[in-house]
């Protein structure tokens, strides 16, 4: 069994020696992925690709391992064909893949099972303020006040605020001022004929 350090070292050298390898081997990847990438890269080794003895021994070991896997798969397949109707014999590679899949499924189930935090029974309930305006919004009060032809911005603000209160809203001079400021910038672009109060 090859060690992670040997594999990463060999992969680094393979990337360096095998110019034009695309994609390059991810030497920092997980070991099973690294091994698969190295086995794939081995298929593209050319005669003039020369490796150190250590790297060459890793390459040879991976080639041998690949050959063993192929032989195991062929043998398992032959046995399966002889025993049609019986459960197929699994190779080491298939068993490893199944174990990985089962572990991933268990992790996903654990994540799903995490309970959502419950509020304490005596936690105060948040009260949502009731809408007492019947859907009437402050911008409508600004428009309605403008129809009353105020002479100054202050007068417009006061009228808009009063109209809002009349419709069940809260008094908020600053909000009315902010909306009026916005309206004075927009109205000249969409209704140039409308005369706005001056400051």
HELIX and SHEET records of a PDB file:
HELIX    1   1 UNK A    4  UNK A   17  1                                  14    
HELIX    2   2 UNK A   31  UNK A   42  1                                  12    
HELIX    3   3 UNK A   53  UNK A   82  1                                  30    
HELIX    4   4 UNK A   92  UNK A  113  1                                  22    
HELIX    5   5 UNK A  138  UNK A  147  1                                  10    
HELIX    6   6 UNK A  153  UNK A  166  1                                  14    
HELIX    7   7 UNK A  173  UNK A  190  1                                  18    
END                                                                             
